[in-house]
Amino acid sequence: MEFVFTEEQQMIRETAESFLRDNSTSAAIRKAMATEQGYDADLWRSICNDLCFQSITIPEQHGGMGLGYVELVAVLEQMGRFLLCSPFFSTVCLASNALYVAGTEAQQAEYFAKIINGETGTLLLNNSGKLHADDVNVGYKKSGNDFVLNGSYRYVIDGHTANFFVAAANGENGVGLFVLPADSKGVTRKWLPTIDQTRKQAEVVFNNVTVSSAQCLKLDASSELQKILQLAMIATAAEQMGAAQQILDMTVAYTKERVQFNRPIASFQAVKHQAADMMLKAEVARSAVYYAACVADDTLRCGSLSAELPEAASVAKAWCSDAFFHNASTAMQLHGGVGFTWEYDVHLYFKRAKSSEIFLGNAAYHREHIAQILLDQP
């Protein structure tokens, strides 16, 4: 497959790069991550009102741009490069995807309009590093025409600031998906400090939370949930790929300036070899991500679960998790002692690399998943 951006896709990518280079600076990142909210509200409004990036994949009939996953991945690559602190991932790659995959026409119309207007959402699912229905600790029970949800979720991305939730819960019909306002009666949530300060996580507890049948996306939604998570893997891999490239660029720039024995350390062959390995990791990651994005587009267009999507998503997530962490750890070494200091941004990428590696399954988990897919093939 020969992949080439269209003029429109290239314009979207360049617009995202230019905007984030100016607005997601080191100073802006550090200011946002020092707050409990974790992002600048004015910057989020600018992303929504001026760029309309939150509506990239929302269908045109609901007021969105009606674009595909390749365009979304092009934006996410730049967000990963510049470590954007915002609720974009949780809102677009989790909540919006869940509504697109499992929501009814009425639910999509209501909540897509909220997203377009700048409201934020997230998917409630325990991030245990596994992707099975058994990991959903919240249960639901039927109560007349309503459902009552009880249990807790931990490590929910932007769970303490989201305006609405798409919640996964176990019941007699398997895993169900429900959409509800974050301030619903019986919902409590609190911020959980984690290693990655650039992406906030939270604990959300449901205590006899009642939702109506109109708020139920689907009761037997195991296959839909898997599809949502596979799309989220590709989105995560796109951010990892962009960050892997950025940490390479930062390291090359530093080694050209750092002088030892009267010459820049970038001129030493051992350093060149390490930089070449980093570049290889980033380039292969780019191929894996954009191929997976093309598969995701085909899946979304046909409206069913593509047989190729699980494998493509796992390949992208596995490679990009390893690539980002390899590049971040190598960058830490090539920066020497200053790589560990607060003044340099290397540690921010290193922490994001470890956090995103675990999110939605680490590389070992996905390699095992790929092996199982291959074994199951006739």
C-alpha positions as CSV (number, residue, x, y, z in Angstrom):
1,M,0.0,0.0,0.0
2,E,1.3,3.4,-1.0
3,F,0.0,6.0,1.5
4,V,0.0,9.6,0.5
5,F,-1.9,12.5,2.2
6,T,-4.5,14.3,0.1
7,E,-4.2,18.1,0.0
8,E,-7.0,18.3,2.6
9,Q,-5.3,15.9,5.0
10,Q,-2.0,17.6,4.6
11,M,-3.7,21.0,5.4
12,I,-5.3,19.5,8.5
13,R,-2.0,18.1,9.7
14,E,-0.1,21.3,9.0
15,T,-2.8,23.4,10.8
16,A,-2.6,21.2,13.9
17,E,1.2,21.3,13.9
18,S,1.3,25.1,13.6
19,F,-1.3,25.7,16.2
20,L,0.2,23.3,18.7
21,R,3.7,24.5,18.2
22,D,2.5,28.0,19.2
23,N,0.1,27.0,22.0
24,S,1.3,23.7,23.5
25,T,4.7,25.0,24.5
26,S,6.8,23.8,27.4
27,A,5.6,26.6,29.5
28,A,1.9,26.0,28.7
29,I,2.3,22.2,29.4
30,R,3.9,22.8,32.8
31,K,1.2,25.4,33.7
32,A,-1.7,23.1,32.8
33,M,-0.3,20.0,34.4
34,A,0.2,21.9,37.7
35,T,-3.6,22.2,38.0
36,E,-6.1,19.6,39.1
37,Q,-8.2,20.2,36.0
38,G,-5.2,19.5,33.8
39,Y,-5.9,21.8,30.8
40,D,-6.4,25.4,29.9
41,A,-10.1,26.1,29.3
42,D,-9.3,28.9,26.9
43,L,-7.1,26.7,24.8
44,W,-9.8,24.0,24.7
45,R,-12.4,26.6,23.6
46,S,-10.0,27.7,20.8
47,I,-9.5,24.1,19.7
48,C,-13.3,23.7,19.6
49,N,-14.4,27.0,18.2
50,D,-11.5,28.0,15.9
51,L,-10.3,24.6,14.6
52,C,-13.3,22.4,15.2
53,F,-11.0,19.4,15.8
54,Q,-13.4,17.9,18.3
55,S,-15.9,17.4,15.4
56,I,-13.6,15.7,12.9
57,T,-15.2,12.3,13.0
58,I,-18.8,13.5,13.9
59,P,-21.1,12.9,10.9
60,E,-22.2,15.9,8.8
61,Q,-25.8,15.2,9.6
62,H,-25.1,15.9,13.2
63,G,-23.1,19.1,12.5
64,G,-19.6,17.6,12.4
65,M,-16.9,17.6,9.7
66,G,-17.7,14.0,8.7
67,L,-14.0,13.1,8.1
68,G,-12.3,9.8,8.8
69,Y,-9.8,8.2,11.1
70,V,-6.8,9.1,8.9
71,E,-7.6,12.8,9.5
72,L,-8.1,12.2,13.2
73,V,-4.8,10.3,13.4
74,A,-3.0,13.2,11.6
75,V,-4.2,15.6,14.4
76,L,-3.4,13.1,17.2
77,E,0.1,12.7,15.9
78,Q,0.7,16.4,16.4
79,M,-1.0,16.3,19.8
80,G,1.4,13.6,20.9
81,R,4.4,15.5,19.5
82,F,3.6,18.6,21.6
83,L,2.1,16.7,24.7
84,L,-1.1,18.7,24.4
85,C,-2.9,18.9,27.8
86,S,-6.6,18.8,26.9
87,P,-9.7,16.6,27.1
88,F,-9.5,15.8,23.4
89,F,-8.5,12.2,23.7
90,S,-11.2,11.3,26.3
91,T,-13.9,13.2,24.5
92,V,-13.2,12.3,20.8
93,C,-11.3,9.0,20.9
94,L,-13.4,7.5,23.8
95,A,-16.8,9.1,24.3
96,S,-17.5,10.2,20.7
97,N,-16.3,6.9,19.3
98,A,-18.6,5.0,21.8
99,L,-21.5,7.1,20.7
100,Y,-20.7,6.6,17.0
101,V,-20.3,2.8,17.3
102,A,-23.1,1.9,19.8
103,G,-25.4,5.0,20.1
104,T,-28.9,5.4,18.7
105,E,-29.7,8.2,16.3
106,A,-31.3,10.2,19.1
107,Q,-28.4,9.7,21.5
108,Q,-25.9,10.7,18.8
109,A,-27.9,13.8,17.9
110,E,-28.0,14.9,21.6
111,Y,-24.4,14.2,22.6
112,F,-22.7,15.0,19.4
113,A,-24.3,18.5,19.7
114,K,-22.8,18.8,23.2
115,I,-19.3,17.8,21.9
116,I,-19.5,20.3,19.1
117,N,-20.4,23.0,21.7
118,G,-17.3,22.2,23.7
119,E,-18.6,19.8,26.3
120,T,-16.3,17.0,27.3
121,G,-16.9,13.3,27.9
122,T,-15.1,10.1,28.6
123,L,-15.5,6.3,28.7
124,L,-15.8,4.7,32.1
125,L,-13.8,1.4,32.0
126,N,-11.2,0.2,34.4
127,N,-7.7,0.5,32.9
128,S,-6.3,-2.7,34.3
129,G,-4.1,-3.4,31.3
130,K,-6.5,-6.1,30.0
131,L,-9.5,-5.8,27.7
132,H,-12.1,-8.2,28.9
133,A,-15.6,-7.8,30.1
134,D,-14.6,-9.4,33.4
135,D,-12.6,-6.3,34.2
136,V,-15.8,-4.2,34.4
137,N,-16.4,-3.9,38.1
138,V,-19.6,-1.9,37.8
139,G,-22.8,-3.8,37.6
140,Y,-26.3,-2.8,36.5
141,K,-29.7,-4.2,37.5
142,K,-33.1,-3.6,35.8
143,S,-35.6,-1.6,37.9
144,G,-38.8,-1.2,36.0
145,N,-38.0,0.8,32.8
146,D,-34.8,2.0,34.4
147,F,-31.3,0.6,35.2
148,V,-29.5,1.0,38.5
149,L,-25.7,1.1,38.4
150,N,-23.3,0.4,41.3
151,G,-19.5,0.0,41.5
152,S,-16.3,2.0,40.8
153,Y,-13.9,2.8,38.0
154,R,-10.3,3.7,38.5
155,Y,-7.8,5.5,36.3
156,V,-10.5,7.1,34.1
157,I,-8.9,9.6,31.8
158,D,-10.4,13.1,32.6
159,G,-13.0,11.4,34.7
160,H,-13.1,14.2,37.3
161,T,-13.7,17.0,34.7
162,A,-15.9,15.4,32.0
163,N,-19.4,16.7,31.5
164,F,-20.8,13.3,30.6
165,F,-19.9,9.6,30.7
166,V,-20.3,6.6,28.5
167,A,-20.3,3.9,31.2
168,A,-19.6,0.2,30.7
169,A,-21.4,-2.1,33.2
170,N,-22.0,-5.8,33.7
171,G,-25.5,-7.3,33.9
172,E,-27.5,-10.3,33.1
173,N,-27.2,-9.5,29.3
174,G,-23.5,-9.1,29.5
175,V,-21.7,-5.8,29.2
176,G,-24.0,-2.8,28.6
177,L,-23.2,0.7,27.6
178,F,-25.0,3.7,29.1
179,V,-24.6,7.5,28.6
180,L,-25.3,9.9,31.4
181,P,-24.4,13.4,32.7
182,A,-21.4,13.4,35.0
183,D,-23.4,15.2,37.7
184,S,-26.1,12.5,37.9
185,K,-27.3,11.7,41.4
186,G,-25.2,9.1,43.1
187,V,-22.0,9.8,41.1
188,T,-18.9,10.8,43.0
189,R,-15.5,11.3,41.4
190,K,-12.0,12.4,42.5
191,W,-8.7,13.1,40.8
192,L,-6.0,10.5,41.1
193,P,-2.4,11.8,40.9
194,T,-0.3,9.6,38.6
195,I,3.1,9.4,37.1
196,D,2.0,11.3,33.9
197,Q,1.0,14.8,35.0
198,T,0.2,15.8,31.4
199,R,-2.9,13.5,31.3
200,K,-5.2,13.5,34.3
201,Q,-7.0,10.4,35.6
202,A,-9.7,9.9,38.2
203,E,-11.8,7.5,40.2
204,V,-15.5,7.5,39.5
205,V,-17.9,5.8,41.9
206,F,-21.5,4.9,41.2
207,N,-23.8,4.5,44.2
208,N,-27.3,3.5,43.1
209,V,-27.1,5.6,40.0
210,T,-30.4,5.4,38.1
211,V,-30.4,5.8,34.3
212,S,-33.4,5.5,32.0
213,S,-33.9,3.2,29.1
214,A,-33.3,6.2,26.8
215,Q,-29.8,6.5,28.2
216,C,-28.9,2.9,27.4
217,L,-26.8,2.6,24.2
218,K,-26.9,-1.2,24.1
219,L,-27.2,-4.0,26.7
220,D,-25.3,-6.8,24.9
221,A,-22.4,-4.6,23.7
222,S,-19.3,-6.7,24.1
223,S,-18.5,-6.6,20.4
224,E,-19.1,-2.9,20.2
225,L,-17.0,-2.3,23.3
226,Q,-14.1,-4.2,21.7
227,K,-14.4,-2.1,18.5
228,I,-14.4,1.1,20.6
229,L,-11.3,0.0,22.4
230,Q,-9.5,-1.0,19.2
231,L,-10.2,2.5,17.8
232,A,-8.8,3.9,21.0
233,M,-5.7,1.8,20.6
234,I,-5.0,3.3,17.2
235,A,-5.6,6.8,18.6
236,T,-3.2,6.1,21.5
237,A,-0.6,4.7,19.0
238,A,-0.9,7.9,16.9
239,E,0.0,10.0,20.0
240,Q,2.9,7.7,20.8
241,M,4.2,7.8,17.3
242,G,4.1,11.6,17.2
243,A,5.9,11.8,20.6
244,A,8.5,9.2,19.6
245,Q,9.3,11.5,16.6
246,Q,9.5,14.6,18.8
247,I,11.7,13.1,21.4
248,L,14.1,12.0,18.6
249,D,14.1,15.6,17.2
250,M,14.8,17.0,20.6
251,T,17.6,14.6,21.2
252,V,19.3,15.2,17.8
253,A,19.1,19.0,18.5
254,Y,20.7,18.5,21.9
255,T,23.5,16.2,20.8
256,K,24.4,18.8,18.1
257,E,24.9,21.4,20.8
258,R,26.5,19.3,23.5
259,V,30.3,19.4,23.1
260,Q,32.8,16.8,24.5
261,F,36.4,16.5,23.5
262,N,36.1,19.7,21.4
263,R,33.4,18.3,19.2
264,P,29.6,17.9,19.3
265,I,28.6,14.5,20.7
266,A,26.3,14.0,17.7
267,S,29.5,13.4,15.6
268,F,30.4,10.3,17.6
269,Q,29.5,7.1,15.8
270,A,27.9,5.5,18.9
271,V,25.5,8.4,19.3
272,K,24.7,8.2,15.5
273,H,23.8,4.6,15.9
274,Q,21.5,5.3,18.7
275,A,19.8,8.1,16.8
276,A,19.4,5.9,13.8
277,D,17.7,3.2,15.9
278,M,15.4,5.9,17.3
279,M,14.5,7.0,13.7
280,L,13.8,3.5,12.6
281,K,11.4,3.0,15.6
282,A,9.6,6.2,14.7
283,E,9.3,5.5,11.0
284,V,8.0,2.0,11.4
285,A,5.5,3.3,14.0
286,R,4.2,5.8,11.5
287,S,3.6,3.1,8.9
288,A,1.8,0.9,11.5
289,V,-0.4,3.8,12.7
290,Y,-1.5,5.0,9.3
291,Y,-2.2,1.5,8.0
292,A,-4.4,0.9,11.1
293,A,-6.1,4.2,10.5
294,C,-7.0,3.1,7.0
295,V,-8.4,-0.1,8.3
296,A,-10.4,1.8,10.9
297,D,-11.9,4.0,8.1
298,D,-13.0,0.9,6.2
299,T,-14.5,-0.5,9.4
300,L,-16.4,2.7,10.2
301,R,-17.7,3.1,6.6
302,C,-19.1,-0.4,6.4
303,G,-20.5,-0.2,10.0
304,S,-19.4,-3.6,11.0
305,L,-16.4,-5.1,12.8
306,S,-13.6,-5.7,10.2
307,A,-11.7,-8.9,10.6
308,E,-8.5,-6.9,10.1
309,L,-9.2,-4.2,12.7
310,P,-8.2,-6.2,15.9
311,E,-4.9,-7.3,14.3
312,A,-4.0,-3.8,12.9
313,A,-4.9,-2.1,16.2
314,S,-2.8,-4.5,18.2
315,V,0.2,-4.3,15.8
316,A,0.1,-0.4,16.0
317,K,-0.3,-0.3,19.8
318,A,2.4,-3.0,20.4
319,W,5.0,-1.4,18.2
320,C,4.3,2.2,19.2
321,S,4.4,1.4,22.9
322,D,7.8,-0.1,22.5
323,A,9.0,2.6,20.1
324,F,8.0,5.5,22.3
325,F,9.5,4.0,25.4
326,H,12.7,3.1,23.6
327,N,13.1,6.6,22.2
328,A,12.2,8.2,25.5
329,S,14.7,6.1,27.5
330,T,17.4,6.5,24.9
331,A,16.8,10.3,24.9
332,M,17.2,10.2,28.7
333,Q,20.6,8.6,28.3
334,L,21.8,10.8,25.5
335,H,20.9,13.9,27.4
336,G,23.1,12.7,30.2
337,G,22.5,14.1,33.7
338,V,20.3,16.9,32.6
339,G,17.8,14.4,31.1
340,F,16.6,13.7,34.7
341,T,16.3,17.4,35.6
342,W,13.0,19.3,35.9
343,E,14.2,22.1,33.6
344,Y,14.3,19.8,30.5
345,D,11.2,18.2,29.0
346,V,12.7,14.8,28.4
347,H,11.2,13.5,31.7
348,L,7.7,14.6,30.6
349,Y,7.9,12.4,27.5
350,F,9.5,9.5,29.5
351,K,6.5,9.5,31.9
352,R,3.9,9.7,29.1
353,A,5.7,6.8,27.4
354,K,5.3,4.6,30.4
355,S,1.8,5.7,31.1
356,S,0.6,5.2,27.5
357,E,2.5,1.9,27.3
358,I,0.2,0.4,30.0
359,F,-3.0,2.0,28.8
360,L,-5.2,-0.4,26.8
361,G,-2.7,-3.2,27.2
362,N,1.1,-3.2,26.9
363,A,3.1,-4.5,24.0
364,A,3.4,-8.0,25.5
365,Y,-0.3,-8.3,25.8
366,H,-0.9,-7.2,22.2
367,R,1.8,-9.5,20.8
368,E,0.1,-12.4,22.5
369,H,-3.3,-11.2,21.1
370,I,-1.8,-11.1,17.6
371,A,-0.4,-14.6,18.0
372,Q,-3.8,-15.9,19.1
373,I,-5.4,-14.2,16.0
374,L,-2.9,-15.9,13.7
375,L,-3.5,-19.3,15.4
376,D,-7.2,-19.0,15.0
377,Q,-7.0,-18.3,11.3
378,P,-7.9,-21.3,9.1
